[in-house]
Amino acid sequence: MSAETLFLSGDAALLGLAVTGGFAARKPLAGTLVYGGALAICAAMLVLALVELLGHANGEALVLPLGLPWIGAHFRVDALSSFFLVVINLGGAAASLYGLGDARHERSPERVLPFFPAFLAGMNVVLLADDAYSFLLSWEFMSIASWALVMAHHRESDNARAGYVYIVTASFGTLMLLLAFALLASPAGGYAFDAMRAAKPTPGVAALAFILALIGAGSKAGIVPLHVWLPLAHPAAPSHVSALMSGVMTKVAVYGFVRIVFELAGPVGWWWSVPVLAVGAGTALLGVLYALMQHDLKRLLAYHTVENIGIIFIGLGFALAFKVFGMPSAAALAMTAGLLHVFNHSLFKSLLFFGAGAVLSATGQRDMDHLGGLIHNMPRTAFTFLVGCAAISALPPFNGFVSEWLTFQAILLSPALSSWVLKILAPAVGALLALSAALAAACFAKAFGITFLGRPRADAAKHAREADRLVLAAMFVLAALCLLAGILPGLFIDALSPAVSAMVGGRMPAQAGIAWLSIAPIAESRSSYNGLLVFLFITISASLAASFIHRFASDALRRAPAWDCGFPDPSPTTQYTAESFAQPIRRVFGSVAFVARERIDMPGPGETRAARFELTLGDRIWDELYVPLIAFIERASLRLNRLQFLTIRQYLGVVFGALVTLLVVLASWP
Amino acid sequence: MALIVDLVFQLLQMTLVIAVAPLLTGIVRATKSRLLRRRGPSLIQPYRDLIRLARKEAVVADSASWLFRFVPYLVFAATWVAAALVPTFATGLLFSWSADLIAIIALLGSARFFLALAGLDVGTSFGGLGSSREALFGALAEPAMIVIVFTLALVAGSTQLSTVAAYMASSFVGLRVSLGMALVALIIVALAENGRVPVDNPATHLELTMVHEAMILEYSGRHLAVIELAAMLKLVLYVSLIMCVFAPWGLAIADASVADRLLGAFLYLAKLAVAGVALGVFETSIAKMRVFRVPDFVGAALMLGFLGALLLFVSRTLK
């Protein structure tokens, strides 16, 4: 049986599970059944995808008599899709494990259980699709299933708006992709990807398709300024679905972009990398700045997804640039950096959303300013969340650092590009990437520090209980993978190389043969990094220092009230909060990016009322781009509304006019 | 045999940086005292302080978690590993390839991240104040450092610090505008990262402008000793970094003889002393900045470093 058949039967099983979940949602064991089944299926598909990826799959297209009658539905697994299948099914398996542990906290299982497996199936089929029709159909299926999950708790304030904004942007994105595919399909209707690969579109058509793909796939991935739905929708869903949407669904969007731009759109134009790099760098910086301003833990994580998508697009942009200017090995390095970050981000973002979900289940709070001190009652959750924070902040020896390091190495190759625009853009992109990486560390020092450290700011945080064992298991597995991918990056880079070489036509030097399991992207004399040794060195020197001091100096310890310069305040509200932690950064960046305004109302001498501090944050992109756009659409629809109240004579006139116009256009078409 | 010699020199390097770290701090303090016409403590006072602190019992706040006791060793280890990878008197250390310059910066970033968490752990306002300011300074200094690395890497064709140092020491590099900008930027970053005077004052307590000292306010005893030692190590690291790139005279290149390496070690100690005195003079002659002037100061480093890198990126075609 071919791999395609196996994958499709797995997806069919997921759909069956969805139907079962729909009918049996209120039954006591429904959650166990659905999540257990999803876990088993995802794990099986993960193994299968790994086999395909490591076995250098390049399957034949499987054509099923579904979909449009004269095309049929094509499915195919190649190196690129098998890599993304690994990412998706790993995330899916982890989310199912979390769901298994957390299912009893769900208030309305009938709104989650049917859609969760359907969502997984939708994402899987997008990767299998080998023609535009099944791609778009499963893409839309994935969007609608996730929309249903966003609306699971639709009675909570803001969730309905989140769902509305999401469905509008998702439809807009699909429309853009539809137009992109329509441009790429030959006039004879070659909607199969094979036909598109064979067709040679003119540069103009290819460029238009590229722009449409950037907008369409980018809106799903969350590039600025099309990201507005993401921080609304991702946190609104149940936590394991948030993890799937942020950690995995955005990767499906990256897949769509890579598939269309690197493969289907034909010869790449020299300037294509410029918008990708500009958008990537802007997305990275704005994403992390937005994240820094949040005090809702899940929304902070969602904004941070925006940043990481930016980093991925920077890698892809450099890959495009190197590919065009005939530097395949450099293109392979940049592409590897981007794809490795896809994998890494799916690991730590899922882990962090699970942590946020565990906190939400334990305290009922997402607002960090009502949390604090959770490390005492939830030590294991805190530990894994800390690992996730260190990984996403690109701290060695974890995995986030490896992909950012590779991106920097790719940037250092860019002076050889023979384009002035790119030469000037490259260091700017590098500086912005460095700035957003450093801000990410600040952001996660805040996320972990305010949520888990300090003293509890509310009773809910004081009486929190440790998360369920299966929830912890899901988090520990992901944390272990974060460390593994950080200390043995060579294994992962080598596994990626078939997917990379299929897209850019070059490959990185094999990392498996390098001494001591180091990685060296170009040559060892140029740059190398060894996560394993860094990890060992840190562990050994820390334990050496600790044991030396405990042995020869002192190991006495006394507990006492906090010192705080002699004036400790017993009230936990005097601690730093999410807002105050970010205040210095807000003062530096906020006035430009957020129109941040602080107003202090100080009572005069003799007055006894309390002083007030007010902080208002605007969202430039929403106010200056979306508000006018929405106003324009409203005005236009009011105008068009008149069309509903015409007489039959006028309707006939309109129909006649439209017909004549179309015929004239058709007659004058070249 | 060569491997054993290399290993010995690597271990020697690791002990050397720890051994001289308090001395460098002692030199800076003595210089500052003399310039203020005080007699000041002796040069080895920092050693005495560290031993005294290490022997005392550690007092830990009631609200502190396990992280609080774990962080000092982690910060120390990350700083020590980073310092061990910067060439001091010889390049081509045994493990110098395990982390390049970008990884060294990231290791220091790890140390800062965990120290900021420790500042938040006890739940006092001073700790939060220190952490949030450190987060801002770090967020500006780290990218500045990365763009400086861009410049160095493009000049030397490698991000490997040993290779960069060897290139700077051996061949005729000449005067380059980019390198000049990188040097100024690097000095600014070094001042900011080590909490030296225009940015932070290592000698103050109970001052509203303190940053590093506010974060570690709750630490005492051996924990404080380890953190202080890590801070001293960081100063040595930055001085060594500036020296090995911009003043690599006497640096023993990979296959140098033992005599050359010994000479390199003596020269290195001399360079450290000069740097310590220079830092003392600089700190005495300048006033501390307001906290919100610091982003301009460090931002200038970012811009200078960026301009330097940009010049190199663009000038590549002219060759």
Interface residues (C-beta under 8 A of the other chain):
Chain A: G372 G373 I375 H376 P379 L386 A390 S393 A394 L395 P396 F401 W405 F408 Q409 I411 L412 S414 P415 A416 S418 W420 K423 I424 A426 P427 A428 G430 A431 A434 L435 A437 A438 L439 A441 A442 F444 A445 K446 F448 G449 I450 L453 G454 R455 W516 S518 E524 S525 R526 S527 S528 Y529 N530 L533 V534 F537 I538 T539 S541 A542 S543 A545 A546 I549 H550 A553 S554 D555 A556 L557 R558 R559 A560 P561 A562 W563 D564 C565 P568 D569 P572 T574 Q575 Y576 S580 F581 A582 Q583 P584 I585 R587 V588
Chain B: I51 A54 R55 K56 E57 A58 V59 V60 A61 D62 S63 A64 S65 W66 L67 Y73 L74 F76 A77 A78 W80 V81 A84 F95 W97 S98 A99 D100 I102 A103 A106 L107 G109 S110 R112 F113 A116 L117 G119 L120 D121 V122 G123 T124 S125 F126 G127 G128 L129 S131 S132 R133 A135 L136 G138 A139 L140 A141 E142 P143 I146 V147 F150 A153 L154 G157 S158 T159 Q160 T163 H205 L206 L217 E218 G221 R222 A225 V226 V291 F292 P295 L302 F306 A309 L310 L312 F313 V314 R316 T317
